Amino acid sequence: MTRENNKKTVNVLVVGTGGQGVITASEILSDVAMRSGFDAKKSEIHGMSQRGGVVTSHVRYSENVASPIIMEGEADILLSFELSETVRWLHFLRPSGRVITSLQKIIPPAVYAGMGSYPEEAQTVIKQRTTDPIFVDALPMAEKLGNPRLVNTILLGIASAMLDLPVDEWKAVIAERVPANFKELNLVAFDKGRDIG
Amino acid sequence: MKKQILSGNEAVALGAFQAGVKVASAYPGTPSTEILQNFATYKDVYAEWAPNEKVALEVAIGSAMTGVRTLFTTKHVGLNVAADPLMTLAYTGIPGGLLIVCADDPGMHSSQNEQDNRFYAKFAKIPMLEPSDSQEALEMVEEGLLLSEKYDCPTMLRMTTRVCHSKSIVQIDAGNQAAVPVAEGFKRDLKKFVMIPAFAKLRHPLVLEREEKLEHVTETTAVNRIEWNDKKIGIITCGIAYQYVKEIMPDASILKLGMTFPLPKKKIKEFADKVERLFVVEELEPYIEDEIRIMGLAVEGKIFFPKLDELSPDIVATGFAKAGVLPYDLPPVQEKAPGGSMPRPPLLCAGCPHRGLLYSLNKMKAIVHGDIGCSTLSVLPPLQSIDTTLCMGASISMAHGTAKAMAIAGLEDKRPVFAAIGDSTFFHSGITSLMDVIYNKGNVNVLIMDNRITAMTGGQQNPGTGRTLQMEETYAVDILEIVRALGCKRVREIDPFDLEGTIAALKEEVAYDGPSVLVTKRPCVQLFRRDPQAVRTVDSDGCLGCKRCLKLGCPSISQGDIIPDDADKKERRYSNIDATTCYGCALCEQVCTSNAIVYVPQ
């Protein structure tokens, strides 16, 4: 017998490195879930994250959510801002879970200090372990649209195509949360992402 | 009624405002910091950053003595600093509601230890409430203040990182303004507030009487509730662990404890009698479990659920599986993907003013007593510049002890002894340590890293910044003046972006026989960054791939392409500077011996 809660709650694990926008993305997602009538919880650890360390944010929604943390092997979506971070958290996905990952690589100085090496085979590993992963060159895409910070909205657009949340709520929350002069651009980026998803 | 998704910290701030709290004092500390930051945004309240937690609690006590509802917030280790006023406050009591919000950090996400502060409530014999989510955090603020007022003692609201920083939905009733008792002002009451031995002897019995009264409260309060279900398994739990238990064991009976001092012994007994097997799931110490054992009841807890680290749904599931009561199969262990273990530790930022000093210390081969703050990030390679970190302010006093011991015991050691401490930490508790050094004729070289802010907790004002919590202008304490007033006349400012000057200054102080203070004065790059900066770049004609610049541990510097070389030598790569993150501190330019790092005019 398997865990019943397992199937009821939607679990999205958002990962990346400090300063990339992981927290903002998970704020938007949990807000959309709440406005769509769900109970929503999210959990992350702040503190050290600002300084280039690993950042993860757990978002869960359903009729009734207890734990704010996702169990290993139960994430429906792994939404990643950085390729090696996708590999680090791959074990959180359920067998049917999907990967959405930016192809951006951020090599930590620890590697140059000889403390480890960057997983050059990341894409292969992700393909072996998951079905239909979405690799997106989000940073150049965002820069082409006019601002590197749009990576966030592009990735959320892709995720939105896989989640059963009303598109109007997505757009409303994004429009509220970004600076007024970037509103239109963000909505374009969101649609670009949604097309990919 | 409106729904909003709030963190536990935001919920406490809102709860305090709605409950009519007027005064709040704290020292910043993860995971508690955002409570005061949020509270300070409400109208008609007074909130302040105190230089340390002892001061903050004493401010709160003085406030509550007038009958005004008051808030004191702290991280777990901060309550150690405030333990002195706390223990006697438990004797005196206060007429105004006083809530002590204590944020523990199981798992040490941002702390030097993971002590379980529930023992402080038991130690001081004050009521303790523990929320499991943001809604409860909000509601327990008023509940705590009412208990405080009714039983003439502070109430402790014990949170943990996962409750402070997780967000969950809160029902907000904007019109919900609590009935706040009228503050009657300060009233002289010598036998209550002057704790000379004769009067304290009169107060101690009252503490015991109060504990008895609270024992009745805890039996009837709605926050200690039984959720009856299948009686084969009964689980007593509190705080975030309750959420994990609900997630993992939805069919078990649960005694959910929202008030964990005193514990409701009758209710526990009643619950225990009706279930076949009794478990306790709690983070850190077996605080509840031990009490139940003393009651003579059969209980299982820490045998299945670790005392180390924070709990998680996975750990709770594993514990119940070990106990043989998990009603379904444990999901197969998820193997981590190959290549997923590359370390990515947090780092000093590009342009961090600490880097120049810490790099120089590494070159000095010194014994460096470090302190709490961002500079602890330099413990890892390549900087590896500190030898110790213990608690706030300890660097200077420990350096003094090391130097004195080496001298009196005749220990042969050529390494100079340094203490390195930040500005906010110096104000917190470094000043008294430096006083000790001077008073007792110590010989320590003290380095005060003045980055004009309390940086590690996200950038809070402090007595040296000239701004209050609300960003009002105020007197900025002058570190040099303080140091001189303590009797240390050898003190000066240096620029940590000038590497040669910094190393020369360190050597000079080592050569000087006597105590000295160097202040590295440069603002925190995170909070004061102004673009555009004098960005540096690598000239590939000059770069030899020697990696000297990489020894700075700067996140903007990486390795790029292989340097073409026909000779049969070791592979060398060009250094690369990321123009979007480079701040232009020019440390790399100074360490480069082949002049390959150059300034890019905008």
Chai-1 contact restraints between the chains, C-beta under 6 A:
chainA,res_idxA,chainB,res_idxB,connection_type,confidence,min_distance_angstrom,max_distance_angstrom,comment,restraint_id
A,M1,B,Y328,contact,1.0,0.0,6.0,A-B,restraint_1
A,T2,B,Y328,contact,1.0,0.0,6.0,A-B,restraint_2
A,R3,B,Y328,contact,1.0,0.0,6.0,A-B,restraint_3
A,S30,B,I5,contact,1.0,0.0,6.0,A-B,restraint_4
A,M34,B,I5,contact,1.0,0.0,6.0,A-B,restraint_5
A,M34,B,I169,contact,1.0,0.0,6.0,A-B,restraint_6
A,K41,B,S168,contact,1.0,0.0,6.0,A-B,restraint_7
A,K42,B,K167,contact,1.0,0.0,6.0,A-B,restraint_8
A,S43,B,S166,contact,1.0,0.0,6.0,A-B,restraint_9
A,I45,B,H109,contact,1.0,0.0,6.0,A-B,restraint_10
A,H46,B,H165,contact,1.0,0.0,6.0,A-B,restraint_11
A,G47,B,T30,contact,1.0,0.0,6.0,A-B,restraint_12
A,G47,B,H109,contact,1.0,0.0,6.0,A-B,restraint_13
A,G47,B,S110,contact,1.0,0.0,6.0,A-B,restraint_14
A,M48,B,P346,contact,1.0,0.0,6.0,A-B,restraint_15
A,R51,B,P346,contact,1.0,0.0,6.0,A-B,restraint_16
A,R51,B,L347,contact,1.0,0.0,6.0,A-B,restraint_17
A,G52,B,P346,contact,1.0,0.0,6.0,A-B,restraint_18
A,G52,B,L347,contact,1.0,0.0,6.0,A-B,restraint_19
A,G52,B,P555,contact,1.0,0.0,6.0,A-B,restraint_20
A,G53,B,R344,contact,1.0,0.0,6.0,A-B,restraint_21
A,G53,B,P346,contact,1.0,0.0,6.0,A-B,restraint_22
A,V54,B,R344,contact,1.0,0.0,6.0,A-B,restraint_23
A,A66,B,Q243,contact,1.0,0.0,6.0,A-B,restraint_24
A,A66,B,K246,contact,1.0,0.0,6.0,A-B,restraint_25
A,A66,B,E247,contact,1.0,0.0,6.0,A-B,restraint_26
A,S67,B,Q243,contact,1.0,0.0,6.0,A-B,restraint_27
A,S67,B,Y244,contact,1.0,0.0,6.0,A-B,restraint_28
A,S67,B,E247,contact,1.0,0.0,6.0,A-B,restraint_29
A,S67,B,P313,contact,1.0,0.0,6.0,A-B,restraint_30
A,P68,B,S166,contact,1.0,0.0,6.0,A-B,restraint_31
A,I69,B,S312,contact,1.0,0.0,6.0,A-B,restraint_32
A,I69,B,P313,contact,1.0,0.0,6.0,A-B,restraint_33
A,M71,B,P313,contact,1.0,0.0,6.0,A-B,restraint_34
A,M71,B,D314,contact,1.0,0.0,6.0,A-B,restraint_35
A,E72,B,D314,contact,1.0,0.0,6.0,A-B,restraint_36
A,E72,B,Q334,contact,1.0,0.0,6.0,A-B,restraint_37
A,G73,B,P331,contact,1.0,0.0,6.0,A-B,restraint_38
A,G73,B,Q334,contact,1.0,0.0,6.0,A-B,restraint_39
A,S84,B,M342,contact,1.0,0.0,6.0,A-B,restraint_40
A,V87,B,A337,contact,1.0,0.0,6.0,A-B,restraint_41
A,V87,B,G339,contact,1.0,0.0,6.0,A-B,restraint_42
A,V87,B,G340,contact,1.0,0.0,6.0,A-B,restraint_43
A,R88,B,G340,contact,1.0,0.0,6.0,A-B,restraint_44
A,L90,B,A337,contact,1.0,0.0,6.0,A-B,restraint_45
A,H91,B,Q334,contact,1.0,0.0,6.0,A-B,restraint_46
A,H91,B,K336,contact,1.0,0.0,6.0,A-B,restraint_47
A,I107,B,S558,contact,1.0,0.0,6.0,A-B,restraint_48
A,P108,B,R344,contact,1.0,0.0,6.0,A-B,restraint_49
A,P109,B,G553,contact,1.0,0.0,6.0,A-B,restraint_50
A,P109,B,P555,contact,1.0,0.0,6.0,A-B,restraint_51
A,A110,B,P343,contact,1.0,0.0,6.0,A-B,restraint_52
A,Y112,B,L550,contact,1.0,0.0,6.0,A-B,restraint_53
A,Y112,B,Q559,contact,1.0,0.0,6.0,A-B,restraint_54
A,A113,B,P381,contact,1.0,0.0,6.0,A-B,restraint_55
A,A113,B,P382,contact,1.0,0.0,6.0,A-B,restraint_56
A,M115,B,P343,contact,1.0,0.0,6.0,A-B,restraint_57
A,G116,B,M342,contact,1.0,0.0,6.0,A-B,restraint_58
A,G116,B,P343,contact,1.0,0.0,6.0,A-B,restraint_59
A,P119,B,G339,contact,1.0,0.0,6.0,A-B,restraint_60
A,V125,B,A337,contact,1.0,0.0,6.0,A-B,restraint_61
A,V125,B,G339,contact,1.0,0.0,6.0,A-B,restraint_62
